Amino acid sequence: MISVIIPFYNEKENLPVLISGLILELEKIDKQWEIVLVDDGSTDNFQFSHLRQGFGGQANIKLIKHKKRLGKGQALKTGIENAKGEIIVFMDGDLQDDPKDLSKLLKKIEEGNDFVNGIRINRQENGLVKTYSKIASWFLHKFLNSPFTDINCGYKVFKKEILKDFNFYGNNFRFFPLATFLNGYKVIEIPVINNQRKFGTTKFGKSKIFVGILDTVTAYFLFKFAEKPLHFFGIFGLISFTIGSVILAYLGIERIFYNILLYRRPILFLGMLLVIVGIQIIMTGIIGELIVFLHKKGNNE
């Protein structure tokens, strides 16, 4: 069974067109299917009953509604919790993802892949967003060996079984493909159409680019150092401690051998601060290692 999960916010003009195209494509496939709509607190008076009646009251089109806007990550999680299919499809509700690409995405699953990610061709986005995406892709490829060209493409198809190794929270849905790859599943990318938005406005503002940068740094830390936090904190702690120690050693030599008074030397306080901060950062890493150890020990018991 195929479950198509569509999170949306204020897309009442786009949804009828999108679902109409989706049904045409799904009926060509010799499998059971369902469409799971997740309304993330829309304020545009979207009427699901009217939408459903327009498609003959089909029982395999269902809606889950959030009482307020919780974000795309939570909407995807809600959709997954209410999906019955063994194959999951993620699509955006703004008509930029084309239903005509669905069959070729599903074909890649049938060929033995666990996860299929879209690569948007002729992306219909402004230059700032495209630049951010290119920088993020380069960073993830460089430091985490990411195989993905367009990791933030909303059009994805995957086997539901891979979800046992991934928990959706906050904005980490952006790195779901990367987590799948790092967990050893077979992943692939194929080009998909990226249509021009016809109705409404984009929900991706400039502020979300800043959030995306923070999320990228978070992903780097979690995927690289989640089980060895001291390797991350220890580097910065040792740098700070070493610089502070060198400063204090130099000032100590001046005071002992050259009788130079230190109370007028602001650099003395800088040296002391760097040593203290270095020790604190290293201890943070050690505490992190203890937490990881106890967590692993608890799971084994």
C-alpha positions in Angstrom: 0.0 0.0 0.0 1.2 3.5 -0.8 0.6 6.4 1.6 1.0 9.9 0.1 1.6 12.4 3.0 0.9 16.1 2.1 1.6 18.7 4.9 0.1 22.1 4.1 -0.6 25.5 5.4 -3.0 27.8 3.7 -3.1 26.0 0.3 -6.8 25.8 -0.3 -6.5 26.8 -4.0 -3.7 24.3 -4.7 -5.0 21.2 -3.0 -7.9 20.4 -5.3 -5.6 20.6 -8.4 -2.9 18.6 -6.7 -5.2 15.8 -5.5 -6.9 15.6 -8.9 -3.5 15.0 -10.5 -2.5 12.6 -7.8 -5.5 10.4 -8.1 -5.0 10.1 -11.9 -1.5 8.8 -11.3 -2.3 6.6 -8.3 -5.1 4.8 -10.2 -2.6 3.8 -12.9 -0.6 1.9 -10.2 -1.7 -1.6 -9.4 -1.6 -1.0 -5.6 -3.8 0.2 -2.8 -3.2 3.8 -1.9 -4.3 6.6 0.4 -3.7 10.3 0.6 -3.0 11.7 4.1 -3.5 15.5 4.3 -2.1 17.2 7.3 -3.4 20.7 7.9 -0.8 22.5 10.0 -3.2 25.1 11.5 -4.4 26.8 8.3 -6.2 30.1 8.6 -7.7 30.2 5.0 -11.0 28.5 5.8 -10.0 25.3 4.0 -13.1 23.0 3.7 -12.1 19.3 3.6 -15.7 18.1 3.3 -16.1 20.1 0.0 -12.8 18.8 -1.2 -13.7 15.2 -0.5 -17.1 15.5 -2.1 -15.4 16.9 -5.2 -13.6 13.5 -5.6 -16.7 11.3 -4.9 -16.2 11.1 -1.1 -13.3 8.7 -1.4 -12.5 7.1 1.9 -8.8 6.8 1.1 -8.4 10.6 1.3 -8.2 11.7 4.9 -7.4 14.8 6.8 -5.6 15.3 10.1 -5.7 18.9 11.4 -3.4 20.6 13.9 -5.1 23.2 16.2 -2.2 25.6 15.6 0.8 25.8 13.3 3.5 23.4 14.6 5.8 23.3 11.6 6.5 21.0 8.7 8.5 18.5 10.8 5.6 17.9 13.2 3.1 17.8 10.3 5.2 15.0 8.6 5.3 13.1 11.9 1.6 13.4 12.3 1.1 12.1 8.7 3.4 9.1 9.4 1.6 8.2 12.5 -1.7 8.0 10.6 -0.3 6.4 7.4 -1.0 2.7 6.8 1.2 2.1 3.7 4.4 0.2 3.5 5.6 2.8 1.0 5.5 6.5 2.0 5.5 9.4 -0.3 6.3 13.0 0.9 4.9 15.8 -1.3 4.4 19.5 -0.7 1.0 21.0 -1.1 1.9 24.0 -3.2 1.8 22.2 -6.6 5.5 22.6 -7.2 5.9 18.8 -6.9 4.4 17.2 -10.0 2.2 14.1 -9.6 3.4 12.9 -13.0 6.8 12.1 -11.4 5.3 9.7 -8.9 5.5 6.6 -11.1 9.2 7.0 -11.8 10.0 7.5 -8.1 8.0 4.4 -7.1 9.8 2.4 -9.9 13.1 3.1 -8.2 11.7 1.6 -5.0 10.6 -1.5 -6.9 14.2 -1.8 -8.3 15.5 -2.4 -4.7 16.2 1.1 -3.3 15.1 2.0 0.2 14.9 5.8 -0.3 14.4 7.9 -3.4 15.0 11.6 -3.3 14.0 14.1 -5.9 16.4 16.6 -7.6 14.5 19.7 -8.6 15.3 20.7 -12.2 14.7 24.4 -13.1 14.0 25.3 -9.5 11.4 27.9 -9.1 12.9 29.8 -6.2 14.8 33.0 -5.6 18.6 33.3 -5.9 19.1 33.6 -2.1 17.4 30.3 -1.4 19.3 28.6 -4.2 22.6 29.9 -2.9 21.8 28.7 0.6 20.9 25.2 -0.7 24.2 25.0 -2.7 26.3 26.0 0.3 24.4 23.5 2.6 24.8 20.7 0.0 28.5 21.5 -0.3 29.0 21.5 3.5 27.2 18.2 4.0 29.0 16.6 1.1 32.4 17.8 2.4 32.0 17.0 6.1 29.5 14.2 6.2 30.0 12.5 2.8 26.4 13.3 1.8 25.5 11.8 -1.6 22.6 14.2 -2.1 22.4 17.0 -4.6 19.1 18.5 -3.4 18.6 17.2 0.1 15.8 19.8 0.8 13.6 18.6 -2.0 10.2 17.9 -0.5 9.4 15.1 -3.0 10.6 11.8 -1.5 9.5 8.1 -1.6 10.8 5.5 0.9 10.0 2.2 2.6 8.3 2.7 5.9 10.7 0.3 7.6 13.5 2.9 7.6 11.6 5.1 10.1 12.5 2.7 12.9 16.0 4.4 12.8 14.8 8.0 12.6 12.7 10.2 14.9 11.1 13.4 13.5 11.3 16.4 15.8 11.8 20.1 15.2 13.4 20.8 11.8 15.4 17.6 11.6 13.2 16.5 8.7 15.6 18.4 6.5 18.3 15.8 7.2 16.0 12.7 7.0 17.7 11.6 3.7 21.2 12.0 5.1 20.3 10.0 8.3 18.9 7.3 6.1 22.1 7.1 4.1 24.3 7.1 7.2 22.2 4.3 8.7 23.2 2.1 5.7 20.1 2.1 3.6 20.2 2.2 -0.2 19.4 5.7 -1.4 19.2 7.2 -4.8 18.3 10.6 -6.4 16.4 11.2 -9.6 15.4 14.5 -11.4 11.8 15.7 -10.8 9.8 18.6 -12.2 9.6 21.8 -10.1 6.6 23.7 -11.1 6.0 27.4 -10.7 3.6 28.2 -7.7 0.2 29.2 -9.1 -1.7 30.2 -6.0 -0.7 31.6 -2.6 2.8 32.6 -1.5 5.8 30.7 -0.4 6.3 29.9 3.3 10.1 30.0 3.0 11.2 33.4 4.2 14.6 34.9 4.8 14.4 34.1 8.5 14.2 30.4 7.6 17.5 30.6 5.8 19.2 31.5 9.2 17.3 28.7 10.9 18.5 26.4 8.1 22.1 27.3 8.8 21.7 26.5 12.5 20.0 23.2 11.5 23.0 22.3 9.3 25.4 22.9 12.1 23.2 20.8 14.4 23.1 18.0 11.9 26.9 18.1 11.6 27.3 17.8 15.3 24.6 15.0 15.8 25.8 12.8 12.9 29.5 13.3 13.5 29.8 13.5 17.3 26.6 12.2 18.9 28.4 9.2 20.3 31.8 10.9 20.9 31.1 14.4 22.2 34.5 14.8 23.8 36.0 14.7 20.3 34.1 17.9 19.5 34.3 19.8 22.7 37.8 18.6 23.5 39.2 20.3 20.4 37.9 23.7 21.3 38.6 23.2 25.0 42.3 22.3 24.3 42.7 25.3 22.0 41.3 27.7 24.6 43.3 26.1 27.5 46.6 26.0 25.5 46.3 29.7 24.4 45.5 30.7 28.0 48.4 28.6 29.4 50.9 30.2 27.0 49.7 33.7 28.0 50.0 32.9 31.7 53.4 31.2 31.2 54.7 34.3 29.3 53.4 36.6 32.0 54.9 34.4 34.7 58.3 34.6 33.1 58.1 38.4 32.9 57.1 38.6 36.6 59.8 36.2 37.9 62.8 37.1 35.8 62.1 40.7 34.8 60.2 41.9 37.9 57.3 43.3 35.8 54.2 44.0 37.7 51.1 42.2 36.3 48.2 44.1 37.9 48.3 46.6 35.0 48.3 43.8 32.3 44.7 43.1 31.1 46.1 40.2 29.2 46.5 38.4 32.5 42.7 38.3 32.9 42.4 37.1 29.3 44.8 34.2 30.0 43.0 33.2 33.1 39.6 33.4 31.3 40.8 31.2 28.5 42.2 28.5 30.9 38.9 28.4 32.9 36.8 28.4 29.7 39.0 25.6 28.2 38.6 23.5 31.3 34.8 24.0 31.3 34.5 23.1 27.6 36.5 19.9 28.2 34.4 19.0 31.2 31.3 19.5 29.1 32.7 16.9 26.6 33.5 14.5 29.5 29.9 14.8 30.8 28.6 14.2 27.4 30.7 11.0 27.2 29.3 9.9 30.5 25.7 10.5 29.3 26.3 8.4 26.1 28.0 5.6 28.2 25.1 5.4 30.7 22.5 5.6 27.9 24.2 2.7 26.0 24.6 0.7 29.3 20.9 1.2 30.1 19.8 0.0 26.6 22.0 -3.1 26.9 20.4 -4.0 30.3 
